[in-house]
Amino acid sequence: MSIICPYCLSELHERAAACPHCGGVFAGRNPAGSLPVGTVLGGRYTVGEIERIDGEGILYRGAENVGRFRVTIKEYMPLTLAAERGMDATLRPKLGSEVLFKTTRMDFADLYRSIQRITPANGLEAVLDVFEENNTVYAVMENPGGVPLGRWLDQHPGPLPSEQVCAMLQPVFDGVAAMHQVGLVHRGICPENIRVLENGRARLTGYATVGLRTAGSGLHEQLYEGYSAPEQYSTAEFEGRYTDEYSLAAVVYRMVCGQSPVPAAQRLVSDSNPRARTVNSAVPEYFSDVLWMGLKLKPVERIQTVPQLFKALTSQEYTAELTRNLPRPESRSPTLPEDDSKQHLLSLRNLLAAILILLAILILLIVWGLVNQEPHTSEAPSSSVPEPESVELDEPVTLTPDFVGMDYDTQVRNNHKYVGDYLFYVTLEYSDTVEKGKIIRQEPAAGDVVEKGGTISLVVSKGPQMVEMPDVIGFTQEGAVSELEARGLMPSCFMVVNDGSYAAGCVVSCSAEAGAAVEVGSVITVYIAADPSVAITTEPPAASDSSSGESASSSGETAPDDTVHDTD
């Protein structure tokens, strides 16, 4: 097997503690639990020193042995799900986390294989190889060189001209747009994950699965203060192209203002983020307006796509057009300063005007009614009061459609009529009664008046909440009941005949296999071994009533003619 030095790329005839050519030391350079320097993966990549560790895995410096060039190697190793590595380098999941470990490992492999198909693309760090080994997945990427944007900005203090910023970041905008075209969202765009090359152009790195970049996902999340979008702080919010658009606007804000935006979590409590032009008066007014639209807290109020954002940043004329055509929940132009007091007064004036008009119409109708009630003579004078002309309201009234029960993706999200007429703010919620993807409720309610282009809030079902079935075989009845109830499951215990093969009072089998995804609130049948001296007369539940019937019979743990006793 070919081995080269990850430091100087010299060929080595055998594995050694140090390189005889450059003196680079291999032994003890990486901490316990990680791959040692000099480990060969996939028969062609040599592992170097650790570059960084996140909640999803380890990023190593490395080398490609055949062509002898430097690479970076990302190993899937989630800190919250992986146990210690064996002596054979095999990675093993923690007890009880096997299912989540496998699903997130698949997400990791799918992500990097998808990026591999679109790279090398302008502005993206290329993925060269993805393979499985050691019960985990490795992604091999090019080493783009350059320095992180954060460090580059430290070396070039002060705000940068907007034209220079757009020229530097254009490759990154193009790369993110390429990801969006194949359904990928980066979720980690920030100065740390952008590298500035020698030619002054930037390139995007730092790919990760959705779990790493979303709070409360089960992984040790990695969010970037000031750059992560508000929806990344909750698993109940959708994330989409607009999430990366927020992060890109935040990076541009940092470069033209010399400071990062206020973190989204803080802005959700009290939004005190200043406009770019307020921080740096040299920022063009239209440019400041674009960043203001890009950094809106609600996704439906932002510029929705990366190409739209970049075009608006580089064209004042396009910004004016986008401002006119972009639907807004507020009836005000985004190019105007946000002055809540003025808007409040304007709303009051409009309300008072409407009330006065209604009062005038009401008085006119009352007078007309009183006149009609007076006795009429046979010959009415020609100067009698004429009947008032009917009042017609020409303003069209739009009523909110009934979305409850619809499938959000197929019937609403992809319906051009709805998307063209309204803006949707969507949140997710577990439901035991509403099918996954269906709309549970809406605001405004169906039939309420809504302006065209107005915002409609939808709550979409995530389906029933699922939990991983714990392995309680061998537990005492009390211990098994406690473990199942702690996970929201409902244990139903039955005693089974015990010929002495099992420990009395301990769990023999269950109706659900350990590691399976089970709906919260499900009844789990638990079979408990009786004392050999106890006579059991009650029949167990039929196999069709519980999945444990087949499981117990097929495993030989509970014979079909065994009698059991319900201990509930």
VOGU-567043 format. One record per residue: x, y, z of N, C-alpha, C in turn. Coordinates in steps of 0.02 Angstrom, whole numbers, plus 50000, padded with zeros to 5 digits. Atoms other than C-alpha are relative to their C-alpha. Example, Ala and Ser with C-alpha at 12.3 -4.5 7.8 and 13.67 -1.06 7.14 Angstrom:
// VOGU-567043
500454994150000506154977550390500455006050000;499584994149997506844994750357499615005550037;
// end
This chain:
// VOGU-567043
500424994150000500005000050000500445006250000;499584994050006500725016849948499885004750059;500044995349944501115028550093500455005949984;499594994150008501725046450081499965004350063;499994995649942502165059450210499475005549990;500514994950009500665070950238500285007150008;499694993449991501885085150280500385002249937;499584998050057503125085050134499834996349936;500235003950057502245072750015500544995449972;499485004750022503805061850006499754992850008;500215006949996503575043249974500364996450056;499725003949945503845031750122499944992649983;500005007150016504305013550103499624995950051;500375003549948503485008550266499745005150051;500284995749948502455015650409500545001450052;499484998149952503605025250527499715005050050;500214995349949503475036150682500135007249978;499844993350025504205050950586500244999449928;499775000050070504645055850407500765001049998;499274999250004506505053150368500215005849955;499834994650046506425066950237499925006950031;500114993349972505665081750330500025000150076;499995000449927505725075450509499335000750033;500674999349971503855077150531499814994050042;500165005449953503255067050681499284997849990;500665002850008501765055450659499694998150067;500275002949938501565047250829499775005550048;500254995649947500475056150957499785006949977;500194993350023500025070950845499245001150002;500734999449995498145067450845499764996950066;500245002549935497165064651007499684993149995;500315006749997496485047851062499285000549976;500685000150027494865043150976499965002349928;499974997950070495385050850810500484995449962;499545004050040496375043050667500715002550009;499304997949993498265043250694500275002849934;499664997550059499345053250574500354994249965;499715005450039499915041650434499524994549983;500515005050018498315031350427499825000749926;500185000050070497905026350248499264998149993;500715001250011496075027250195499864998849926;500205001350068495285020250039500574997749955;499435002350039496975013649984500395005449965;499654994850038497525030749921500055006750036;499974993649965497325044550053500354999150067;499645000449936498525047450199499755005650045;500274995349951497825055850354500565004150031;499534995649966498745070850424499715002450067;500224997449936498435081750577499285002549996;500684997449996496715087050636500005007549988;500084992850012496175103950569499475002950046;500514997849952494575105750669499504994350012;500515004949982493185095850754499345003850010;500664997249986491315099750751499544994550023;500475004949974489755090950811499844994449952;500155005150050489655080850650500594995549986;499425004150016491435074650629500665003650008;499314997449994493305077850613500255001749930;499694997950063494175087450474500764999350008;499285001349999495945081150441500335003349940;499574998650057497315088150333500234993249973;499805006450028497875074450214500345000849934;499665000150065498705069450052499724994449957;500195005250048498205059849896500654996649978;499375003550008499525046349874500224999249927;499825001350069499455043649686500265006449966;499794993750032499535061649624500445004350044;499604996349952500425067749781499805007450004;500224993149988499375083149817499605000150065;500314999249934498615089949976499235000149993;500735000249998496785086850020499785001250072;500295000249933495625088650168499514994250003;500415006049993494695073450235499515001250058;500514999349948493045074750330499744993150019;500245006549975492615059650438499355001150038;500634999749963490825057250495500104996850069;499915002549932490965055650685499615004750047;500404995549958489515064250778500144998950074;499795000649931490055067850956499454997350046;500545002149956488335064851032499744993049985;500265006550020488025048350941500524994549998;499475005050009489715039650922500334998350066;499625002349942490555029151055500755000149984;499275000050012492435026651071500164995449941;499785003950057493355019950920500384993950024;499655006149982493985002150927500735000149977;499305000450019495794996950907500084999149925;499975001050072495384992250727499765006149961;500224993650029494845010450693499255000149983;500725000250015493025004850676499625004550049;500404995449960491795017950738499344996650019;500615003349976490345011750844499545005250031;500474995249970488755021050892499894998650074;500175000949930488245023751072499384995750006;500575004349987487005011551146499365004250002;500634996350004485255017451104499995005249946;499974994950053485845029050964500134996949932;499835003450062486065016050828499605002549940;500434998050056484585021550721500185007149977;499834993250019484985040150727500705000549970;499325000150027486815036450695499984998049926;500035002450069486385026850536499665005149954;500364995350043485135039650470500415006349987;499604994050011486285054550497500634998449960;499445002050042487735044850421499804999749927;500265000150068486675042050266499915007249973;500084993050021486255060750262500685003049983;499324997550012488125064650272500254997749932;499765002850064488545053050127499615003049941;500414997250055487095059450020500195007249986;499824992950009487595077650050500645000649959;499354999250033489405075549996499994996949930;500055002850068488965064449847499635004949954;500354995150040487745077749788500455005849982;499534994550014489075091249803500534997749951;499505002750046490315079949714499765000449928;500274999950069489145079549564500005007049970;500024993250028489125098549547500675003650006;499344996949996490965101949584500484996049955;499824993249981492165107849533499555005249965;500404994450024490995122649516500305006450025;499714993749980491515140649524499755002150069;500184997549935491555146549703499894994850054;500105005349950491385129549789500634995850007;499475004849988492705118749870499794993349971;500185006050036492725103149762500044993850045;500005006549968492265086049834500284995049950;499665004550046493445073349755499784992850006;500165007149990492885056949832499584999350062;500415001849942491615049449952499994992450005;499995007249993491815031850021499874998050073;500165002749933491335020850170500574995550023;499485004049969492605013050286499965001050075;499994999649927492785009350472499305001450029;500704999149978490865009050490499805007450000;500184993050006490805027450442500125002249928;499944997350067490935038850290500545005450000;499484995050009492385049450226499875004049936;500054995650058492275064350109500695003349990;499344997250016493895069750023499895006249957;500094993750035493985087849966500675003049981;499394996650020495245098449876500235004750055;499744994849955496365110049974500055006449961;500034994250044495905126949899500555005150014;499504994949983497285136649988499675006350024;500264993649977497075154850033499935000350076;500104999049929496555161250204499265001050014;500704998749983494875161750295499835007549994;500214993150009493895177650259500055003950066;499954996549936493845181750445500705002450013;499314998049990495735181950455500205005549950;499854995050052495845191650291499735006950020;500294993649978494675204950362500385002950059;499594997549945495735206150519500645003349973;499404997150031497225209650406499855006249958;500214994150038496225222750310499435003450039;500524997149957495305232250448499635005749966;500404994650027493925244450411499514997649948;500495001950051492415243950295500315000049930;499775000650069492685239050113499495003249954;500474997350049491925247449960499524994649975;500515004950021490325238949901500204996549935;499805003150063491045236149726500524994550011;499495005049986492555226849796499704993850032;500335005549965491455216149908499644995549950;500375003950049490345210749763500474996249954;499525003450044491855206649654500324994050035;499705005449961492645195949792499524994250009;500485005249980491055186549835499594997149942;500395002550056490335183849660500074992449991;499965007350007491055165949649499614996350053;500385003249946490265161749817499265000349985;500704999450019488565168349760499834994849945;500125004850055488725157749601499994992950026;499965006849972489215142349701499384998250041;500605001349961487755143949822499394999249955;500555000850048486555146349676500024993049968;499945006750028487245130149601499764994750050;500255004649949486895121049766499245000250002;500734999449996485115127749770499664996849940;500305003150059484795121649593499914992550006;500075007349990485045103649651499674998450067;500385001149938484045106049812500415000050063;499574999849940485505108649933499995007050030;499944993749964485595122250066500634999550044;499365000449965487295126450144499905000850076;500174998749930486675133750312500605002150044;499434998249959488435138450368500435005449968;499624994850034488945153450262500205005350050;499734995249953490055164550367500745001249982;499304998950015491825171950362500454994150015;499595005849983492515156050442500004994949944;500065005150052491905145350296500095002849929;499824997150065492435157050155500745001350000;499284999050005494235157150097500155004949943;499794995150050495055171650004500654997449968;499435002750035496255165249871500495005649981;499484995150017497835173749807499775005049949;500254995450051496885181449662499465004850026;500494995649970495715190249784499294997649996;500675002850006494225179549740499874995250057;500175004149942493295169549872499724993349978;500275006650012492795151349883499674997450064;500395002349943491515142949996500194992950020;499855006549972491945128250110499494998550056;500405001149940491185120650268499334996949989;500645003350011489815109150204499814996050063;500245003949942488735100550336499274998249990;500705002150004487075091550357499565004950038;500474995349969485515100650414500024999450076;500005000949927485655093150589500545004050035;499464996349969487325101450625499855007450004;500114992850004486685118650578499305001950023;500664998449973484995117750669500004998350074;500015001049928484785119850856499484994750019;500475005049974483975105150948499904994049955;500095005450049484255092350809500244993250027;499715006249974485135079250917500754999749991;499284999350007486875083750855500235006050041;499734994249967488025095950942500045005649948;500084995450056487465110550835500585004949993;499484995150016488645122850751499665005949965;500314993950027487835139850728500505005750005;499534994550005488735155950685499645006550019;500344994049975488215171250787500085005849951;499994994450046487735185450674499884997949928;500055002350069487685174650517499474994549991;500525005150005486495160150554499315003350001;500664997150007484695164050505499564998250060;500435001449941483305164850638499694993149999;500335006650002482465148850576500464994350018;499535005349982484055139050614500024998850076;500005000749928483745141450800499424995950025;500575004149979482215130050801499894994549948;500155005550045481845112950728499285000349974;500704999450022480015118450707499935004549940;500034995450057480455130650567500294996849937;499735002150063480715126950384500645003849985;499414996650025482395130950306500024999149925;499995000450073482645134750123500535004649971;499514995750033483585145349998500075006650036;500004993649965483105160750097500454999850062;499555000649943484155153950242500715001949980;499344998050025485765155250140500015007349978;500044993050021485175171950072500125004650060;499894996149939485125178750251500745000150017;499295000549981486895172450286500455003949952;499604996250048487595179850125499925007550011;500114992949986486795196650164500385002050063;499634998649939487585195550338500755000749987;499294999550016489315192450265500155006649964;499914993750035489135207150146499965005850049;500084994949948488535217850293500645000850040;499384999849962490095213150391500565003449961;499454997450040491235217850247499935007549986;500094992950016490465234850207499915004350063;500104996249938490105239850388500584999450049;499455000949953491645233050476499784996750065;500265003449941490545224150604499464995149979;500505005150016489415208850608499315002550018;500694998349979487515210250615499874997350071;500205002549934486685207850784499754992849992;500225007050007486425188950812499254999349996;500725000850012484735182850754499614998350063;500345001849938484295175150923499865006250042;500094993849963484525192251003499505004649965;500464995850038483585201150863499284997750009;500675002649991482085189750891499695002750064;500244997249937481945196851067499895007649993;500044992750011482305214951022500455001649940;499624998850062482825219550845500325006950001;499644993749997484155232850864500565000349948;499475000050051485195229050709499955006349958;500034993750038485645245750627500064998749925;499925000550072485495248450440500725001449982;499304999550020487135247450346500215007349990;499834993050014487085265650294500065004050065;499934996749935486875270750477500694998750029;499345001749974488495261750521500555003149958;499504997350046489455267450367499655004249948;500364995450045488815282850275500234999349928;499755000950068489875277950123499624994649962;500395005250033488725263250088499445003249959;500554997150039487555267749943499324998550031;500655000849968485765270049998499644993849975;500355005950026485065256849881500324993650025;499635005849975486425244549938499794998550072;500235000849930485925247550119499294997350002;500695002550002484095244650073499984992549983;499985007150019484525227949992500204995750059;499795003949941485445221950147499445000050052;500564999849952483975227650253499474994949982;500485005050022482815216850147500274992950008;499705006649995484045202350150500054997450071;499925001949930484175202350340499355000350039;500635000149964482325202350380499944993650041;500055005849955481915190650524499524994749973;500485004750027480395182750442500214998049929;499785002250067480875172050290499565002749944;500454997850054479335177550192500115007349981;499894992950013479885195750203500675001349967;499344999050029481645192950135499994999549924;499865001950069482335192949960500094992450001;500065007249993482035174649921500574996049969;499495004050033483455169249806500675003649999;499324997350002485335171649797500125004149936;499914995750059485335177649614499655006750006;500344993749990484045190849660500415004650046;499604996049953485125196649805500615003049966;499394997550031486715198049702499845005249946;500184995250052485845206849558499795006650030;500214993949967485055219249678500605003850028;499414996849972486745222649761500425003549946;499584997450054487535226449592499625004449951;500404995950047486105235949507499485003950038;500494995749967485175250749578499334999749965;500635000450037483885249449439499624993650017;500345006349982483525231149480499735000450071;500244999349931483375235649664499335003650001;500634996350002482015248349623499444995549973;500515004650028481095235249518499814994750050;500135005249950481275222049653499585002750057;500374996849946480625234149783499275000749982;500704999250022479055237349680499634993349997;500335006450014478705219049642500024995250059;499955004749944479215210649805499415001050047;500574999449955477625207149906500245001150071;499834998549931477665213850083499394999350045;500555000049952476585210050235499835007150021;500134993149983476795228450279499855003949937;500174995950058476025241250163500465006049997;499534994650005477625251450154500594997849958;499435001550042479105252450039500604998350042;499415001849960480665243550105500565004949991;499464995250008481715257850039499925005950047;500094994549954480955269750166500244997950069;499795001649932481635270750345499414997150039;500525003049958480675260450471499845004750057;500214995349948479745273150574499324997650025;500615003249977478455263550674499485005250023;500484995149975477685279150752499625003249943;500344997150057477325286950582499514995249969;500445004950028476595270850517499384999050044;500565000749954475515269550673499515005849991;500434994350011474845287250647499634999449934;500315000850065474515283550464499434995050004;500535005149993473535267950512499405002950036;500554996949963472495278150637499605004749955;500354995450045472115291350506499564996249951;500395004050047471555278150382499384997150034;500565002949963470455270250515499475005350013;500484994749986469655286850563499635002149936;500324998150063469345291150381499464994949980;500485005250017468485274450354499385000550045;500574999349953467395277150510499565005849980;500394994250020466865294450451499594998649938;500385001750061466375287750280499414995650017;500555004449981465345273950359499455003850037;500504996049964464485286450476499595004249952;500364995950049464055297750329499484995949962;500465004450036463285283250234499424998050045;500525002149953462335277650390499495005650012;500454994349989461625295150421499565001149939;500394999250062461095296450239499454994849995;500515005450002460195279750250499445001250051;500514998649948459315284950413499535005549977;500424994550025458715301350337499534997749945;500415002750055458105292350182499434995850028;500535004149971457145279950290499465004150033;500504995749967456305293850392499565003449950;500404996650051455775303050236499494995249969;500455004950030455015287250162499424998150046;500535001749953453995284550320499465005450005;500494994649998453055301650303499424998449952;500585001250044451255300850231500075003849935;499954997150066451205304250045499315002449976;500624997550031449875314849960499914996749933;500135003150065449025308849802500405003349945;499614996550050449925322249705500655002350031;499354998149970451715322649759500295005849962;499694994450034452555339249722500624997849964;499435001850041453865339049590500665001250037;499384998549963455095345849718500124995150057;499905005049947454955330049826500724997750001;499305002149990456585323249896500144993949956;499855005850043457365311749767500324994350039;499695005749967457895294349813500765000349991;499274999850006459755293449852500254994549955;499705005150043460845284449729500314994550042;499715005649964461415267349782500755000750003;499284999549990463155266549852500324993249984;499675006250019464265253449772500735000250021;499305000749980465915247649842500384996449944;499655002950057467095244749697500634996250020;499385003349981468555238549800499904992550005;500075007249998468805219849774500184997350069;499885003149935468725209249931500264992949988;499705006650007469865193949942499904996250065;500115004249941469375180150062500544994650003;499485005049990470665168450135499764993149981;500205006950017470575151150055500054995450061;499975005049947470325135950165500574995149985;499425004350012472025127450173500024993950047;499975005449950471665116050322499834993349967;500105006750029471835097850270500374999049935;499635000750062472815101650112500714997550014;499305001949996474525094150079500415006249982;499654993750011475725108850096500444999849938;499525000250055477035103049970499654999649932;500305001350065475905096749830499435004749982;500604996150015474345107649847500085007550012;499924992949984475005124149915500675002749976;499344997550015476875126249898500145000049924;499885000450072476885120849714499415002549959;500574997150035475255129549670500175007349984;499784993350021475755144949569499495005450018;500524995149983474095153549604500075002350072;499944998249930474285152849792500665003750013;499344997049988476155156949790500025007049971;500004993450030475825171749675499575005050037;500464995549966474415178849781500165001350073;499884999449928475035176049959500724998350017;499375002249971476585174450065499844995350058;500145005049949476635159250179500564999750051;499535000949945477475158250349499824993350032;500165007049983477575139650391500404997850062;499685003349943477945130950556499774992850002;500155007249995477975112350594499784998350071;500255002049934477065103550735499834992549997;500185007149996476905085350789499244999350006;500725001349995475155078050770499884992649995;500195007150001474435061050810499384998949956;500625000750037472855064550709500045002549928;499954997150068473425074150555500614997049965;499475003250039474455065550420500595004849989;499404996050011476235071550396499955003949934;500024995850059476335086050274499345003749990;500654996750006474495090950295499985006250045;500064993849962474015108250358499504999150056;500425000949941473315108050535499555006050011;500404994049990472745126150552500335005849964;499764994250037472955143250475499785006450035;500174993449975472915161650519500185005149946;500714999449981471915171250457499614993649982;500435005850012470515158450460499695000449931;500345000250066469645152950300499405004550001;500574995450006468415166150243500135006950026;499824993349976469275180750331500275004149942;499754995550052469715195850226500765000450004;499274999550002471545196150171500205003949938;499764996150057472485208150059500384995449952;499605003750048473235201349899500745001450014;499294999349980475065198249939500104999850074;499945000349928474675196850124500304993450023;499685006049971475475184150241499484995550032;500435005149968474575168150291500454995250037;499605004649958475295157950434499674993049997;500245006950004475145139050413500384995750049;499695004949956475485125450540499934993249966;499985006250039476005109350450500184994250046;499895005949958475955092150530500674996649985;499395004150006477605083050561499834992650008;500195006949986476595067350590500094998450074;499925001749929476635058050755500725000350021;499324999749973478145060650864500254992850010;499715006749997479285045550852500574999950052;499465000949951480505038750981500334993249986;499645006350011481815025150973499844995150055;500165005249952481305008851056500634997850037;499405002049963482535005251197500054992450005;499895007249990483294988051225499924998550074;500155001449929482484982251388500024992550014;499955007249987482784963551368500474998850058;499595001349941483434957151535499865004850057;500184995349947482754972251631499504996750048;500555001949956481674969351784499375003449974;500634997050022479834973251758499985007450018;500014993149979480004989251858500475004349958;499524996250039481544994651763499775001049928;500254999450069480764991051593499435005049995;500564995350000479165000351636500255007250006;499724993249990480165015351697500345002649937;499644998050060481255015651540499515001749943;500494998850054479765014351421499595006350013;500404994149985478725027351511500405006449994;499574994050007480205039351512500045002249927;499994998350072480145038751321499315001249971;500684998650023478275041751313499634994049974;500335006150022477805023651279499584997150057;500455002749950476435013851369500114992450005;499865007249994477034996851432499384996150024;500525004649979475794982451448500354993350014;499585005749980476604968151545499594993550006;500315006649995476184949551533500534995150026;499575005349975476934935151631499974994049953;499975005950043477514920351527500294994150040;499765006049966477844902451582500764999649995;499275000249996479644900351635500214993150025;499765006749980480464883151638500675000350035;499364999049966481964890351727500545002749954;499504997650048482834896451568500125007550008;499944992749993482544914851614500015001950073;500014997449933482814925151768499305002450016;500684998349982481154926851857499935007650009;500144992849992480384944351847500355004449949;499634996050049481464949851699499674999549931;500304999550066480974954651523500294994749953;499805005250048481004940551395499995002749928;500074997250068480394949751239499505005850003;500464994450006479404965051181499674999849931;500364999850063478184968951042500345004449948;499624995950047479414981150962500744998650009;499295001549996481224977750920500395006050023;499564994649976482584987951004500295003749940;499744995850053483125002450895499495002049948;500524998250049481495003250796499705006750018;500344993749989480615019950776499274998650018;500675001549975478995019250877499655006650015;500394994049988477615032050888499915001250075;500104998349929477545041151056499284998650020;500665001849977476065034751156499794992949981;500165006850021476115017351077500024995350060;500005005249948475705002351185500524994849981;499485004950010477204990951201499874994050046;500115006049960476844973151258500684997450024;499385002349970478194967251377499874993250033;500085006849974478374948651417500504998950056;499595000949940479024945051591500034992650019;499935007149980479724928051644499734999150071;500295001349935478704921051787500474995650041;499635004649957479394911651935499824992949978;500155006850024479554893351883499474996450040;500495003549957478444888152029499305002849992;500654996850006477014899651978499624996949942;500435002750053475574892151879499665005749964;500294994650041475014903551736499424997149960;500595002650034473264901451664499735004749947;500284995150047472884917551567500354999749933;499715000450066473134916951379500345006749982;499684993850022474344929651301499605003349945;500354996750055473734942651175500174996649934;499895003250065473524936150998500565003449963;499444997350038474974938450879499795005749956;500234994650044473904949450767499895006450037;500114994049960473604961450912500645003450017;499364997049980475444964550944500544997149958;499445002450041477004963450841500444995350039;499575004449961477794954250986499804992849992;500205007050008476764938650946500454996549952;499565003050049477774935250790500715000050025;499304999549977479384941350870500164994850051;499865004849947479214930451023499994992949974;500055006750025478664915150927500594998149957;499465001550046479994916350794500664999350036;499375000349964481374918950922500024994350049;500015005649953480804904551030499955002250072;500024997649931480654915851181499334998450032;500665001449973478784912751201499654995149954;500325005150042478004896851135499275001849991;500704998350014476264898351056499544997650054;500465002749951475494887451191500185002250071;499864997449934476314896751336499415004150025;500524995949971475074904551454500335005850036;499724994049970475334921951521499495003250046;500434996549953474634933351653500125007549993;499934992750006474304951951628500145002950069;499794997349935475224960951768499815007350008;500204992949993474504978351732499475000850053;
// end
